[in-house]
């Protein structure tokens, strides 16, 4: 039986297969990079808010403790969003006529809550408890980034499962003394691993990685 295809077709077939594999791999790499990029994760993107609240001014310059506004962070899964009355504790006395604070004053007058936009929002199928992390020496800035340096709040981490597991697998790299949990300017010491191993033992921190830890 005569040969139907020219011998060069063999090389063309091999080149096509190799090219397809390379193209698929390249496409997969591009998609992976996109899913890790701020364009997809919303990292470093300040969300539009009803009032341009500055953590840098309040927590950084004025030194207001995180717990003054986020009152339930030590005892609840949710850190809590401050009610308008908390804002007005100060702003009934200072910056009383500032135009950008009119939504706060209107909320206080009408008793209608401000509609804040969540910056660090997890999917509904993920369970996260602020109180247990705080109790085990995980600082605010470990997850939220340099919050006291943010004029407008943005998301620091990807919030991907791999991001969480990095800490769960090696908590000694991130845990800090409980007295420093709410210190927004805390910097890990040079001997972080040594200190971390000591705190992991002292605070009885478990390396929880089972699915049911977060997916309940």
URCOR-V736672 format. One record per pair of residues at least 12 apart in sequence whose ideal C-beta (glycine too) atoms are under 10 Angstrom apart, sorted by sequence separation. I is the first residue (numbers start at 0). J is the second residue. If there is no record, write none. Layout:
# URCOR-V736672
I_J + I_J
This chain:
# URCOR-V736672
66_78 + 68_80 + 69_81 + 70_82 + 91_103 + 102_114 + 142_154 + 143_155 + 144_156 + 175_187 + 65_78 + 66_79 + 68_81 + 87_100 + 90_103 + 91_104 + 129_142 + 142_155 + 143_156 + 174_187 + 175_188 + 54_68 + 67_81 + 68_82 + 86_100 + 90_104 + 141_155 + 142_156 + 173_187 + 70_85 + 127_142 + 140_155 + 141_156 + 172_187 + 52_68 + 69_85 + 87_103 + 91_107 + 142_158 + 175_191 + 68_85 + 86_103 + 87_104 + 90_107 + 174_191 + 67_85 + 68_86 + 86_104 + 173_191 + 176_194 + 83_102 + 87_106 + 172_191 + 175_194 + 83_103 + 86_106 + 87_107 + 142_162 + 171_191 + 172_192 + 174_194 + 175_195 + 67_88 + 83_104 + 86_107 + 142_163 + 171_192 + 174_195 + 176_197 + 177_198 + 67_89 + 83_105 + 84_106 + 171_193 + 173_195 + 174_196 + 176_198 + 83_106 + 84_107 + 119_142 + 169_192 + 171_194 + 172_195 + 174_197 + 175_198 + 82_106 + 83_107 + 119_143 + 142_166 + 171_195 + 172_196 + 174_198 + 177_201 + 82_107 + 83_108 + 118_143 + 119_144 + 141_166 + 170_195 + 171_196 + 174_199 + 176_201 + 177_202 + 63_89 + 83_109 + 84_110 + 169_195 + 170_196 + 171_197 + 176_202 + 83_110 + 86_113 + 171_198 + 174_201 + 61_89 + 83_111 + 170_198 + 171_199 + 174_202 + 52_81 + 83_112 + 137_166 + 170_199 + 171_200 + 82_112 + 83_113 + 169_199 + 174_204 + 82_113 + 118_149 + 127_158 + 141_172 + 142_173 + 57_89 + 80_112 + 81_113 + 141_173 + 170_202 + 80_113 + 118_151 + 119_152 + 125_158 + 137_170 + 141_174 + 171_204 + 52_86 + 81_115 + 118_152 + 119_153 + 120_154 + 132_166 + 136_170 + 141_175 + 149_183 + 170_204 + 80_115 + 118_153 + 119_154 + 125_160 + 135_170 + 138_173 + 140_175 + 147_182 + 148_183 + 170_205 + 171_206 + 50_86 + 116_152 + 118_154 + 119_155 + 122_158 + 127_163 + 137_173 + 138_174 + 147_183 + 148_184 + 170_206 + 80_117 + 115_152 + 117_154 + 118_155 + 119_156 + 121_158 + 136_173 + 137_174 + 138_175 + 146_183 + 147_184 + 167_204 + 169_206 + 170_207 + 120_158 + 125_163 + 136_174 + 137_175 + 138_176 + 145_183 + 167_205 + 168_206 + 119_158 + 135_174 + 136_175 + 138_177 + 140_179 + 141_180 + 144_183 + 145_184 + 167_206 + 168_207 + 136_176 + 137_177 + 140_180 + 143_183 + 166_206 + 167_207 + 168_208 + 78_119 + 136_177 + 138_179 + 139_180 + 140_181 + 167_208 + 121_163 + 132_174 + 135_177 + 136_178 + 138_180 + 139_181 + 140_182 + 164_206 + 167_209 + 134_177 + 136_179 + 137_180 + 138_181 + 139_182 + 140_183 + 164_207 + 133_177 + 136_180 + 138_182 + 139_183 + 140_184 + 141_185 + 164_208 + 135_180 + 138_183 + 140_185 + 163_208 + 167_212 + 134_180 + 139_185 + 140_186 + 141_187 + 167_213 + 50_97 + 52_99 + 133_180 + 138_185 + 51_99 + 132_180 + 133_181 + 164_212 + 50_99 + 51_100 + 138_187 + 163_212 + 164_213 + 50_100 + 76_126 + 77_127 + 79_129 + 160_210 + 163_213 + 50_101 + 52_103 + 76_127 + 77_128 + 78_129 + 50_102 + 76_128 + 77_129 + 78_130 + 49_102 + 50_103 + 75_128 + 76_129 + 77_130 + 160_213 + 48_102 + 49_103 + 75_129 + 76_130 + 160_214 + 74_129 + 75_130 + 76_131 + 78_133 + 49_105 + 50_106 + 73_129 + 74_130 + 76_132 + 49_106 + 72_129 + 73_130 + 71_129 + 72_130 + 71_130 + 74_133 + 136_195 + 69_129 + 72_132 + 73_133 + 74_134 + 52_113 + 72_133 + 73_134 + 78_139 + 136_198 + 49_112 + 50_113 + 52_115 + 135_198 + 136_199 + 49_113 + 135_199 + 48_113 + 49_114 + 50_115 + 78_143 + 136_201 + 137_202 + 48_114 + 49_115 + 136_202 + 48_115 + 49_116 + 66_133 + 72_139 + 135_202 + 137_204 + 48_116 + 65_133 + 134_202 + 135_203 + 136_204 + 46_115 + 47_116 + 135_204 + 46_116 + 48_118 + 69_139 + 134_204 + 135_205 + 45_116 + 46_117 + 46_118 + 45_118 + 65_138 + 66_139 + 44_118 + 46_120 + 65_139 + 65_140 + 131_207 + 41_118 + 41_119 + 65_143 + 41_120 + 58_139 + 65_146 + 65_147 + 63_147 + 62_147 + 126_211 + 128_213 + 59_145 + 61_147 + 126_212 + 127_213 + 59_146 + 60_147 + 126_213 + 58_146 + 59_147 + 125_213 + 126_214 + 54_143 + 57_146 + 58_147 + 59_148 + 124_213 + 125_214 + 126_215 + 55_145 + 57_147 + 58_148 + 59_149 + 124_214 + 125_215 + 54_145 + 55_146 + 56_147 + 58_149 + 59_150 + 124_215 + 54_146 + 55_147 + 121_213 + 122_214 + 54_147 + 55_148 + 56_149 + 54_148 + 55_149 + 56_150 + 54_149 + 55_150 + 53_149 + 54_150 + 55_151 + 52_149 + 53_150 + 54_151 + 55_152 + 52_150 + 53_151 + 54_152 + 51_150 + 52_151 + 53_152 + 51_151 + 52_152 + 43_144 + 51_152 + 42_144 + 48_151 + 45_149 + 47_151 + 48_152 + 45_150 + 46_151 + 43_149 + 45_151 + 46_152 + 44_151 + 45_152 + 46_153 + 73_180 + 45_153 + 46_154 + 72_180 + 73_181 + 44_153 + 45_154 + 72_181 + 43_153 + 44_154 + 42_153 + 43_154 + 41_153 + 42_154 + 43_155 + 69_181 + 41_154 + 42_155 + 40_154 + 42_156 + 66_180 + 42_157 + 65_180 + 66_181 + 37_153 + 40_156 + 41_157 + 42_158 + 65_181 + 37_154 + 40_157 + 41_158 + 64_181 + 65_182 + 39_157 + 40_158 + 64_182 + 65_183 + 40_159 + 64_183 + 37_157 + 63_183 + 36_157 + 62_183 + 35_157 + 40_162 + 62_184 + 34_157 + 58_181 + 35_159 + 59_183 + 34_159 + 58_183 + 59_184 + 35_161 + 58_184 + 55_183 + 54_183
